[in-house]
Amino acid sequence: MSRLLDSYEANVSASYRLLGLHDTTMAAETFDDDADRTKWLLPGPGLVYLQTPPEVGTVAIRLESWTTAPSPPPGPWAGREEVEVELPEGELQLQTVDGGMWELPLVLPSPGTYRMRWQWVFNPDIGRSFTSPLKDCFDVLDNPGGHEADLDGQHQFCLVQIWRTAAA
């Protein structure tokens, strides 16, 4: 059975439509050039970026560290993607283009390969539609509502569940 090890919450800017998680040893600040921009998550060595809609200015994010793959959280979500990332140091930092990088106090078991499940919703109370940030997609996004307490007045709420798949 999966067990929650640690969690961390923050409100951040989603400047330039990107929000990233990096291993602390990674000097590179970008995803792979050949990353599939038709997907929400853009992985690279020791990092992953979430593309956010152009209408999103602020994001409430909750990071959770788990012993093994947790059950998907309940409730409706506007979107969900998973990605596997090698974290050579096993310590994370958060990056936004205008806010820079800062280390996160989230406890991960050890360096290694991790699976990340990103899920998100948008704030229905801000009075605007959200359009897809994906390449060559101009769709207005479905927003099922819910998670109002998690949104905390921000434009978007992201839940990121992280668990190790292999030790380094």
Disulfide bonds with the S-S distance in Angstrom:
none
